[in-house]
Amino acid sequence: MSSALAILGGTPVRKTPFHAWPVWDESDVEAVAAVVRSGRWGRLSGDRVATFEREFAAFQGAKYGLAVVNGSVSLRIGLLALGIEAGDEVIVPPYTFLATATAVIEANAVPIFVDIDPDTYCLDPAAFEAAITPRTRAVIPVHLGGQAADMDRICAIAARHGIAVIEDAAHAHGGSYKGRGLGAIGDIGSFSFQASKNLNSGEGGAILTNSEELDDKCRALHHCGRRKGGNWYEHPYFGGNYRLGELQGALLLSQLARLRAQTETRNANGLYLNERLAAIPGIRPLARGRGETMHPYHLYAFRYDAAAWGVPRSRFVAALHAEGIPASEGYTIPLYRQGLFTQKVFGPYTGYRQTRPDLDYAAVSCPVCERVCSSEGCWLSQTMLLGPREDMDAVVAAITKLSEHRREL
């Protein structure tokens, strides 16, 4: 007698794909085509990027917005604008995309990894405070998957120690914490508009701040070191060309019109999944109710208990795929265990030698992150949460089915 499990030959719970991505229609095509027809393709001659900067900043509740070429360089520009210098330490979580830490290296500073909160997968405030030294100049909390980090505690700790806060909000478009837009709470917020992101133009990024001084510095850094109101061939500051083009600005403006409704849909579907999945043994949704007033769910992350299920996470995820649910194991290696860090392959960025010549990332240990990477963390993509309630029911039905037949896995 054959098993009911699709991975063993049974019928899958779902045979149709989830919501398509990106979402677009002729209004997006016309927005880009209008720029093409205008002949004003660069931001210096057009107005689409500047308009997007104002509207996106207002959407997130910040005073100033600056669009740049990607969400990696936005972090680096933010660090430089804050005055980070060679050998300064910047505290980061290890459960994040590489750019959170490599931006620190590109600022010639030293990334210091601290553990994550087991209930949110965001930076653990207590671990952050314990890692502060006289060399600590900044902290980069990551709103992982759109889950708001504990910004009250992080900002309070940073203020006590005179440390700058850069929010890595690459996953957090439309998200809010206690009514304040993510990316507009710390000194600087960094966003990505890469193709997978909730707001995307293929590539791109943005910097938000409530400080006119920081906005001016970021603008100079992204515009070849030119100061606002200065002459074209006057370069009083260090900088490069990180300007976003008008074609992407137009597309972002068009996409921004959908973001609020899409975020509300993802938030509602995430809450529904939390309620339903919490009833399945060995499955625990991440915590809600710690301040996030709108969760954009770039990732729907949940915790898988391999001991309770009796099979490794990789088998569980493979079985979910067979049932038509494209889940992921997420980040499977803490950043400090990547060869880039264990071997300190930092190229010309050798600032760490000034203050931490003995730095050994191989000796770093963040137990929560290691558990999440090795056996616990599971993700669903934001696109899956854009569909109707029936799509969420399919996710619940598939995991319930695997739970009921777990001994066959």
C-alpha positions in Angstrom: 0.0 0.0 0.0 1.5 3.3 -1.1 2.0 6.2 1.3 -0.2 9.3 1.2 2.9 11.5 1.2 3.8 13.0 -2.1 7.5 12.4 -1.5 6.8 8.7 -1.4 4.4 8.6 -4.4 1.2 10.0 -3.0 -0.9 12.9 -4.3 0.4 16.4 -3.4 -1.7 18.8 -1.5 -1.2 21.5 -4.1 -0.5 21.3 -7.8 -0.7 24.9 -8.8 1.9 27.6 -8.3 1.6 30.3 -5.8 1.3 34.0 -6.6 3.5 35.2 -9.5 6.2 37.8 -8.9 6.8 40.5 -9.7 3.4 42.0 -9.9 3.0 44.4 -12.8 0.5 45.7 -15.3 0.5 48.2 -18.2 0.8 51.2 -15.8 4.3 50.0 -14.9 5.2 49.6 -18.6 3.8 53.1 -19.4 5.7 54.6 -16.4 9.0 53.3 -17.8 8.1 54.0 -21.4 7.4 57.6 -20.5 10.9 58.0 -19.2 12.3 56.4 -22.4 10.3 58.8 -24.6 11.4 61.8 -22.5 15.1 61.2 -23.2 15.8 62.0 -19.6 17.2 58.7 -18.4 19.6 59.9 -15.7 18.5 61.3 -12.3 20.4 64.5 -13.0 18.0 65.5 -15.8 14.8 63.8 -14.7 12.4 64.0 -11.7 11.3 60.4 -11.2 14.0 59.4 -8.7 13.6 62.6 -6.7 9.9 62.2 -6.6 10.2 58.6 -5.4 12.7 59.6 -2.7 10.2 62.0 -1.3 7.2 59.6 -1.5 9.1 56.6 -0.1 10.5 58.6 2.8 7.0 59.9 3.6 5.6 56.3 3.3 8.0 55.1 5.9 7.7 58.2 8.0 11.2 59.6 7.5 12.1 63.2 6.7 14.7 62.4 4.0 15.1 59.7 1.4 18.0 59.0 -1.0 17.8 56.4 -3.8 21.0 54.5 -4.6 22.1 51.7 -6.9 21.5 48.8 -4.4 20.9 48.0 -0.8 24.5 46.9 -0.1 26.0 50.3 -1.0 23.3 52.0 1.0 24.7 50.4 4.2 28.2 51.4 3.3 27.3 55.0 2.5 25.4 55.2 5.8 28.4 54.0 7.8 30.7 56.5 6.0 28.3 59.3 6.6 28.3 58.5 10.3 32.0 58.9 10.4 33.0 55.2 10.8 36.8 55.0 10.5 39.4 52.3 10.1 39.4 49.8 12.9 36.0 50.9 14.4 33.8 48.1 15.5 30.2 47.7 14.3 27.9 45.1 15.9 25.9 43.0 13.5 23.8 39.8 13.7 25.2 36.7 12.0 21.7 35.5 10.7 21.4 37.9 7.7 22.6 38.3 4.2 26.3 38.8 3.6 26.0 42.5 2.8 25.1 43.5 6.4 28.6 42.6 7.4 30.6 43.2 4.2 29.4 46.8 4.2 31.2 47.2 7.5 34.4 45.7 5.9 34.0 48.1 3.0 34.0 51.0 5.4 37.3 49.6 6.7 35.7 48.8 10.0 35.4 45.5 12.0 32.1 43.5 12.1 31.4 42.1 15.5 28.9 39.3 15.5 26.4 38.9 18.3 23.6 36.3 18.7 19.9 36.6 17.7 16.7 36.4 19.8 15.4 32.9 19.6 11.8 34.2 19.4 12.3 36.7 16.6 15.6 35.8 14.8 16.5 39.5 15.1 19.5 41.0 17.1 19.4 40.1 20.8 19.6 43.4 22.7 21.3 41.9 25.7 24.0 40.3 23.5 24.4 43.6 21.7 25.1 45.4 25.0 27.4 42.7 26.3 29.6 43.1 23.1 30.1 46.8 23.4 33.7 47.9 23.8 35.4 51.4 23.7 35.9 50.8 19.9 32.2 50.2 19.2 30.8 53.0 17.0 27.6 51.5 15.5 25.1 48.7 15.5 23.1 47.3 12.6 19.9 45.6 13.7 18.3 43.6 10.9 14.5 43.4 10.6 14.8 39.8 9.4 12.0 38.9 7.1 10.3 42.1 8.0 10.1 41.1 11.7 10.8 44.3 13.6 13.9 44.2 15.9 13.4 45.4 19.5 14.1 49.0 18.5 13.2 50.5 21.9 15.8 48.5 23.8 18.4 48.7 21.0 18.1 52.5 20.6 18.2 53.0 24.4 21.4 50.9 24.7 22.9 52.7 21.8 22.1 56.1 23.3 23.6 55.2 26.6 26.9 54.3 24.9 27.0 56.9 22.2 26.6 54.4 19.4 24.9 55.0 16.1 22.0 52.8 14.9 21.7 51.8 11.2 18.5 49.8 10.5 19.0 47.1 7.9 15.5 47.3 6.5 16.1 45.4 3.3 13.2 43.1 4.1 11.0 45.7 5.8 9.2 47.9 3.2 5.9 48.9 4.7 6.7 47.5 8.1 6.2 49.5 11.3 7.2 49.3 15.0 4.9 50.9 17.6 3.4 53.0 14.8 6.8 54.1 13.4 8.0 53.1 10.0 10.9 50.6 10.0 14.0 52.3 8.6 12.9 55.7 10.1 13.7 54.9 13.8 17.4 54.8 14.0 20.0 57.3 12.7 19.8 55.8 9.3 17.7 53.2 7.5 18.9 51.1 4.6 16.5 49.4 2.0 17.0 47.2 -1.0 14.9 47.1 -4.1 16.5 43.9 -5.5 14.2 41.7 -7.6 13.0 39.5 -4.7 12.1 42.4 -2.4 8.6 43.5 -1.5 9.2 46.7 -3.4 11.5 46.1 -6.3 12.9 47.6 -9.5 15.2 44.7 -10.3 18.1 46.4 -8.5 18.3 49.5 -6.3 18.4 50.7 -2.8 17.5 53.7 -0.5 18.8 55.5 2.6 16.3 57.1 5.0 17.1 59.5 7.8 15.5 62.2 9.9 18.8 64.2 10.0 19.4 66.8 7.4 23.1 66.7 8.1 23.3 62.9 7.5 21.1 63.3 4.4 23.6 65.9 3.0 26.5 63.6 3.8 24.9 60.6 2.1 24.0 62.7 -0.9 27.6 63.9 -1.3 28.9 60.3 -0.9 26.6 59.0 -3.6 27.2 61.9 -6.0 31.0 61.8 -6.5 31.7 63.9 -3.4 29.8 67.0 -4.6 28.1 69.1 -2.0 24.5 70.4 -2.3 24.5 73.6 -4.3 28.2 73.3 -5.3 29.7 73.5 -8.7 29.8 70.5 -11.0 33.6 70.1 -10.9 33.9 70.9 -7.2 34.5 67.8 -5.0 35.0 68.7 -1.4 34.1 65.2 -0.1 35.1 61.6 -0.8 32.4 59.8 -2.8 31.5 57.7 -5.9 28.7 57.5 -8.4 25.9 55.5 -6.8 23.0 57.4 -8.3 19.8 55.5 -9.3 18.6 55.9 -12.9 15.2 57.4 -13.9 13.9 54.2 -15.4 14.2 52.5 -12.0 12.8 55.5 -10.3 9.7 55.5 -12.5 9.2 51.7 -11.9 9.6 52.2 -8.1 7.0 55.0 -8.1 4.6 52.8 -9.9 5.2 49.8 -7.7 4.9 51.9 -4.5 1.3 52.5 -5.3 0.6 48.8 -4.6 2.8 48.4 -1.5 0.4 49.3 1.2 -2.3 46.9 0.1 0.2 44.1 -0.5 1.7 44.7 2.9 -1.7 44.5 4.6 -2.4 41.2 2.7 0.9 39.7 3.8 0.4 40.8 7.4 -3.1 39.3 7.5 -2.0 36.0 6.0 1.0 35.8 8.3 -1.3 36.2 11.4 -3.5 33.5 10.0 -0.6 31.1 9.5 0.6 31.8 13.0 -2.7 30.8 14.5 -3.0 27.7 12.4 0.6 26.4 12.5 0.9 26.9 16.3 -1.5 24.0 16.7 0.8 21.6 14.9 3.3 19.7 17.2 6.9 20.6 16.5 6.1 23.8 14.6 6.4 27.2 16.2 5.8 30.5 14.5 8.1 33.4 15.4 6.8 35.8 18.1 4.4 38.6 17.4 3.3 41.3 19.8 6.7 42.7 20.6 6.0 46.1 18.9 5.5 45.3 15.3 2.3 47.1 14.2 2.7 46.1 10.6 4.7 43.0 9.5 5.5 43.0 5.8 6.6 39.3 5.8 9.3 39.4 3.2 9.9 36.0 4.7 7.4 34.0 6.7 9.9 32.3 9.1 8.9 29.5 11.5 10.7 27.1 13.8 11.0 23.4 13.1 11.7 21.0 15.9 13.6 18.1 14.4 13.6 16.2 17.7 9.8 16.3 17.9 9.4 15.3 14.3 12.1 12.6 14.3 13.5 13.6 10.9 16.1 16.3 9.9 14.9 19.7 8.6 16.2 18.9 5.1 13.8 15.9 4.8 10.9 18.0 6.1 11.5 20.7 3.6 11.9 18.2 0.7 8.6 16.6 1.7 6.9 20.1 1.7 8.3 20.7 -1.8 6.8 17.4 -2.9 3.4 18.5 -1.5 3.6 21.7 -3.7 4.8 24.1 -0.9 8.2 25.7 -1.9 9.7 26.1 1.6 13.3 26.9 2.3 15.8 26.1 5.0 16.9 29.8 5.0 20.4 30.7 6.0 22.3 27.5 6.8 25.7 29.0 7.7 26.3 31.7 10.3 28.1 34.6 8.6 31.1 34.2 10.9 31.6 30.6 9.6 31.8 31.7 5.9 35.3 31.5 4.5 35.4 35.2 3.9 35.5 35.7 7.6 37.3 32.7 8.9 40.2 33.5 6.5 39.6 37.3 6.7 39.6 37.7 2.9 39.0 41.4 3.2 41.1 42.6 0.2 42.4 46.1 0.7 40.2 46.7 3.8 42.8 46.1 6.5 41.5 48.5 9.1 40.9 45.6 11.5 44.6 45.2 11.9 44.8 48.5 13.7 42.6 47.5 16.6 42.0 43.7 16.3 45.0 42.1 14.8 44.2 38.9 16.8 40.6 38.8 15.4 39.6 35.1 15.0 36.1 34.6 13.6 36.5 30.9 13.8 36.3 31.3 17.6 33.0 33.1 17.5 30.0 31.2 18.8 26.4 32.4 18.7 24.4 29.3 19.9 21.0 30.5 18.9 22.1 31.4 15.3 23.9 28.1 15.0 20.8 26.1 16.0 18.6 28.1 13.6 21.0 27.6 10.7 21.7 23.9 11.3 18.2 22.5 12.2 15.5 24.9 13.1 14.8 27.8 10.7 12.3 27.4 7.9 11.1 30.1 5.4 8.2 30.8 3.1 8.7 33.6 0.6 6.7 36.8 0.5 5.1 35.9 -2.8 3.3 33.0 -1.2 1.6 35.4 1.3 0.2 37.6 -1.5 -2.5 35.0 -2.4 -6.0 34.3 -1.0 -6.8 32.5 2.3 -7.0 29.3 0.3 -3.3 29.4 -0.3 -2.6 29.7 3.4 -4.9 26.7 4.0 -2.8 24.7 1.5 0.3 25.5 3.5 -1.4 24.4 6.7 -2.9 21.3 5.1 0.5 20.2 3.8 2.3 20.6 7.1 -0.6 18.9 8.9 -0.4 16.0 6.4 3.4 15.6 7.0 2.8 15.8 10.8 0.2 13.0 10.6 2.5 10.8 8.5 5.8 11.8 10.1 6.8 8.2 10.9 6.8 7.5 7.2 9.2 10.4 6.5 
